[in-house]
Amino acid sequence: MSTKSAILKTFFSLAIAGVLAGGLSLSARADDDRLDEAWKDGIGDQEPVLTDQQFAKLNNLAFQAAVTKICDGYNLDDKKFADGMADATTPADASLSADDQKSWETAVLIRFGTTYGLLLAEGNAKPKDFCKSAGELKKDTETPNVWQ
């Protein structure tokens, strides 16, 4: 198996537990308004291509980007967002070839897009709860936000 194939295979095997448990701080409720089966289908069999901390940052960025589409009063700060993406997606393995680097970048962007899309679906399904979570995040001084 080529390194490129291994990277893509690795990308498609991430454990969903880490995403649901550590990625976002949505309110804990009996029914947390999460699209659990869609998350499992979308990213449930992926392996990490980033560190746990980077995935948490990437999930946070996807959430904040989705908030700007669903909730009034939120706009992305382009510089903060770009800096956050760079921080969240710097490869841990600096020895990748140029081709492997491109495959890795593609895997990360697909992962971000999948997360962003699922968060848009969740937010549109329950916008009041979703925007409440955004308000809580905005007040959280320990979690960086990329809003203006």
Protein Blocks (a to p, Z undefined) as FASTA:
>chain_A
ZZklmmmmmmmmccfklmmmmmpccdddfbloiafklmmmmmmmcccfbdfklmmmmmmm
mmmmmmmmmpghiacdfklmmmmmmmmmgcfblmbcfklmmmmmmmmmmmmmmmmmmmmm
mmmmmmmlmmmmmmmmmmmmkbccfbZZ
